[in-house]
């Protein structure tokens, strides 16, 4: 080493050089942000963050969210240096196939990564959800003499995060809910990909967050004492508010020619600039992925510190078990991810005698019974509570006055609602959230990330078709169901009546490897009289035969409110001597996962005359109807009219289905 530097600086520069070496080896990546934020990250991870590298899943660990996920080498360097199961070879494999160090952090792949932060702003919202989950769990489990949950959520957010609209929604609700367990560092480096932020961004960020109800302090990102003072201020003086530390940093700190320029945001330094940078930082340019022994000793002190904190927590947990055995059993069930529901008792049985019932109403009635069985099912609506039927009568609102409340008033913040639910699911809760199906567009990035992270989030999407009526084409979803079905690992369930809705909730709450979208009607639907061979539980296999026999000449495949059209058409066809099978395809994803033998029994390959019926675009149905089939769909926007009239005007009638069947048979 050419320059003599103090131990703190040595540790900080170790983070910087590991980051630039990994990006250089990969020939791509984002070195600038790790170089600029290394001081605050070093201070946080070695002196403040409560974590145990030897047990990344310690329940009461502090959470760290790198919302600026493009700076992933900062996180990977910290994980390796502090002793997580991430080797130096893993760092050298940065951005390579099947490595544990992908371009952006991925939950479930890398030990210590708390959430998948790809699109900017998502991590910001996830952290808010984690903070809400901690507040709820603390209110449920904590007792005066022992705090089972009292962790903090820390994060680093960038200029990009604070330009994306989702963060406004999430920051607003965090301030409203007074989440004082949330502390974010704002990496104010003044640079984005296009250049200086003043090209596009002139917000007074501290004032804006003060207006949101946050506690805001400023820090010099290159001065450890300044950062420490800011952190202490947030921990001691936030006065019941979430905190933002506005930290002035230098992107690409240490690069002689590219510091504070857009050129170091998202590209490797290159051989010459890397040499100059290492020399300036006091490292040997000829050595790569160098970790000085003295620096490693400092970082690895995190291990005994973390083990001691967890040991003390476990000692308290043992006493907690003795004093509160029932609560302890609840805690164990929570840790095991158990939604303890007596399904036989909880699932209602709706009768045709009850008349027509909207599946959104049935959903509310089912939810009313289900949530009493498990305290870890929490949820709400994006300001559509009466329309979504998401409020359970016994629920109190989650609020600063009552963090034990299980109903969340998300407000008109669909995008933040999705990110918050992801954060809550990452914290072990079972969240659900409601809005109109057409507004799922606002949530698409968060739904996609829930599917990517395999989180058991439940979306209650009501007003599922032109059948919603008078609100017109701006509110009538046409392409939305097909769009959601295009997301891998998302189960999209469109029940055809009240009893199927009950089983759809069973499917959603049983699922642990991904999210579920419940697609529900505004308009009333008949409750079908069931035969033993076609119970409503058939939806649990995705698709099933509702009516038909061995002599069927064609197959009608329908979902949701259109199943009644298929059944009505079958009755008409039978009067004319035409045998038709009705297949209720409530969830394509679950059906496709069934054994081939079952799928063939529902859709016999020899019956090639097939018609799909759904009040939306036909995209995706062709794999079931095939070349010899047809699709009754909606390839245009809807109309403003009462629901029944809208359906009729756009051709969703029994008569049209019968006509299409005859035409298909004549071909």
Secondary structure, 3 states (H helix, E strand, C coil): CCCCCCHHHHHHHHHHHHHHHHHHHHCCCCHHHHHHHHHHHHHHHHHHCCCCCCCCCCCCCCEEEECCHHHHHHHHHHHHHHCCCCCHHHHHCCCCCCCCCCCCCCCCCCCCCCCCCCCCCHHHHHHHHHHHHHHHHHHHHCECCECCCCCCEEEEEECCCCCCHHHHHHHHHHHHCCCCCEEEEEEECCEECCEEHHHCCCCCHHHHHHHHCCEEEEEECCCHHHHHHHHHHHHHHCCCCCEEEEEECCCCCCCCCCCCCHHHCCCCCCHHHHHHHHHHHCCCCCCCCCCCHHHHHHHHHHHHHHHHHHHHHHHHHHHHHHHCHHHHHHHHHHHCCCCCCCHHHHCCCCCHHHCCECHHHHHHHHHHHHHHHCCCEEEEECCCHHHHCCCCCCCCECECCECCCCEEECCCCHHHHHHHHHHHHHCCCEEEEEEEHHHHHHHHHHHHHHHHHCCCCEEEEECCCHHHCCCCCCCCCCCHHHHHHCCCCCEEECCCCHHHHHHHHHHHHHCCCCCEEEECCCCCECCCCCCHHHCHHHHHHCEEEEECCCCCCEEEEECHHHHHHHHHHHHHHHHCCCCEEEEEECCHHHHHCCCHHHHHHHCCCCCCCEEEECCCCCCCCHHHHCCCCEEECCCCCCCCCCHHHHHHHCCCCHHHHHHHHHHHHHC
